[in-house]
């Protein structure tokens, strides 16, 4: 059986490991990391009970023991020779080594785009919750967001984790709940599962030169996203699509019948199948099958 090494020298971006477990689930996977503090590896490993996945000390890695090594942070101090690295921004790439990008916005002849899909926990039960997770602060609050929250009073809006700063203005909104602390993956998954929609950042608060983790988690857990057109078209992802402002889809969300919501879930299923097929082509490219 082929052996895959996943390297994480700094301990950062372990949230990105899930798609690698999915991609290489038929192989032996060893993860070399200084810690699993937020329990991402533990959670992703629990989704693939039949897979051979082990966590090892980062200092024990020997490249010659593996058929493929992937470094999940291209900015880490790792000898890139013969190792594929995940590039989170274009500045951390070069012209001589091979890279994976989690976004189509990072391009290059030696860069392969793979959408980070994994086998998330899905549920048919949800509450009237619209969830935004990831870095977010008062500088991201504009009149459009205020109108959106005020109009959809029957929804609870959750803003959680990822380095979010407390937004004091929201203390006066009865339908807003803020969780300022960075949450672990198990808590995050519970919030995702009980939400009806995932609210994604819009420009200019979402940089169009890097990946947002909300995209992969939403599709993997079968949750419809409220997503900007530029992001939806770039990634070819379904959702409740707006052009410039959230307010464009307020009535769509407020008046959405169950059959339309079910249609959005079907669209996610179809997108997941297509993404899985595209990602499997990467294995063929690596000649590991």
PyMOL commands that set and color helices and strands:
alter all, ss='L'
color gray80, all
select helices_A, chain A and resi 14-16+18-23+40-47+58-60+63-65+90-92+138-140+143-151+168-172+185-194+213-220+229-235+246-254+258-286
alter helices_A, ss='H'
color red, helices_A
select strands_A, chain A and resi 3-8+28-33+52-56+68-71+84-87+99-101+111-113+129-133+156-160+176-179+197-199+224-228+240-242
alter strands_A, ss='S'
color yellow, strands_A
deselect
rebuild
show_as cartoon
